[in-house]
Amino acid sequence: MALVDEKLAACVSCLPGVTSTYRWQGAVTTDDEHLLLIKTAAARFEAMKTRLLALHPYELPELVGVPVAQGHDAYLDWVREQSAG
């Protein structure tokens, strides 16, 4: 995946089989989608976001940053190292 290849993310997990129902352009729509869990350092979020928006086929993809309150220190260090720009 481009985000990992370009060191914008340490890991991208793709969860297929997600069904989303939402209102778009005045109509309720249901689509099958893939949920991506993208692990990156906070300092790389803006660069990752810019690249993801350029790659994504949706006009308005769901993209939210969730801060990590706690975690395995060695794993979090690895995420920062692997997504260092």
GUTOR-126235 format. One record per residue (C-alpha): residue number from 1; residue in three letters; x negated, y, z negated. Coordinates in Angstrom, 2 decimals. Example, Ala and Ser with C-alpha at 12.3 -4.5 7.8 and 13.67 -1.06 7.14 Angstrom:
BEGIN
1,Ala,-12.30,-4.50,-7.80
2,Ser,-13.67,-1.06,-7.14
This chain:
BEGIN
1,Met,0.00,0.00,0.00
2,Ala,-1.27,3.46,0.90
3,Leu,-0.99,4.88,-2.61
4,Val,-3.35,2.25,-4.00
5,Asp,-5.67,2.34,-0.97
6,Glu,-5.97,6.12,-1.33
7,Lys,-6.52,5.92,-5.13
8,Leu,-3.34,7.88,-5.82
9,Ala,-2.03,4.99,-7.93
10,Ala,-3.65,2.13,-9.81
11,Cys,-0.76,-0.24,-9.11
12,Val,2.58,-0.25,-7.32
13,Ser,5.13,-2.89,-8.31
14,Cys,7.94,-3.44,-5.79
15,Leu,11.20,-4.79,-7.20
16,Pro,13.48,-5.89,-4.34
17,Gly,17.19,-6.51,-4.63
18,Val,18.23,-3.20,-6.16
19,Thr,21.71,-2.02,-5.17
20,Ser,22.29,1.71,-5.63
21,Thr,25.60,3.54,-5.44
22,Tyr,25.40,7.31,-5.19
23,Arg,27.09,10.35,-3.69
24,Trp,25.27,11.73,-0.63
25,Gln,26.51,14.46,1.68
26,Gly,30.03,14.26,0.25
27,Ala,30.46,10.50,0.53
28,Val,29.92,7.65,-1.91
29,Thr,27.30,5.31,-0.48
30,Thr,25.98,1.93,-1.54
31,Asp,22.61,0.75,-0.27
32,Asp,20.21,-2.09,-0.92
33,Glu,16.88,-0.65,-1.94
34,His,13.49,-1.55,-3.38
35,Leu,12.51,0.02,-6.69
36,Leu,8.85,1.01,-6.88
37,Leu,7.12,1.33,-10.22
38,Ile,4.04,3.41,-9.49
39,Lys,1.36,3.55,-12.15
40,Thr,-0.86,6.61,-11.91
41,Ala,-2.62,9.09,-14.16
42,Ala,-0.72,12.24,-15.09
43,Ala,-3.43,14.30,-13.40
44,Arg,-2.74,12.49,-10.09
45,Phe,1.06,12.79,-10.14
46,Glu,1.33,15.83,-7.83
47,Ala,-1.04,14.36,-5.22
48,Met,0.78,11.02,-5.39
49,Lys,4.15,12.77,-5.08
50,Thr,3.05,14.73,-2.01
51,Arg,1.82,11.56,-0.29
52,Leu,4.87,9.49,-1.26
53,Leu,7.26,12.14,0.08
54,Ala,5.31,12.17,3.36
55,Leu,5.56,8.37,3.64
56,His,9.13,7.79,2.43
57,Pro,11.92,7.41,5.01
58,Tyr,14.60,9.04,2.82
59,Glu,15.30,12.75,3.02
60,Leu,15.59,12.85,-0.78
61,Pro,13.92,9.83,-2.41
62,Glu,14.29,9.21,-6.13
63,Leu,10.98,10.19,-7.67
64,Val,10.67,10.76,-11.40
65,Gly,7.68,10.81,-13.70
66,Val,8.09,9.02,-17.00
67,Pro,5.47,9.94,-19.60
68,Val,3.79,7.09,-21.43
69,Ala,4.18,7.50,-25.19
70,Gln,2.33,4.32,-26.11
71,Gly,0.50,1.55,-24.34
72,His,-2.42,-0.85,-24.33
73,Asp,-5.44,1.47,-24.38
74,Ala,-7.55,-0.72,-22.10
75,Tyr,-4.73,-0.85,-19.51
76,Leu,-4.16,2.90,-19.66
77,Asp,-7.90,3.46,-19.21
78,Trp,-7.80,1.18,-16.17
79,Val,-4.89,3.16,-14.67
80,Arg,-6.81,6.40,-15.11
81,Glu,-9.99,4.91,-13.61
82,Gln,-8.23,3.33,-10.62
83,Ser,-6.24,6.44,-9.76
84,Ala,-9.10,8.93,-10.26
85,Gly,-9.42,11.25,-7.30
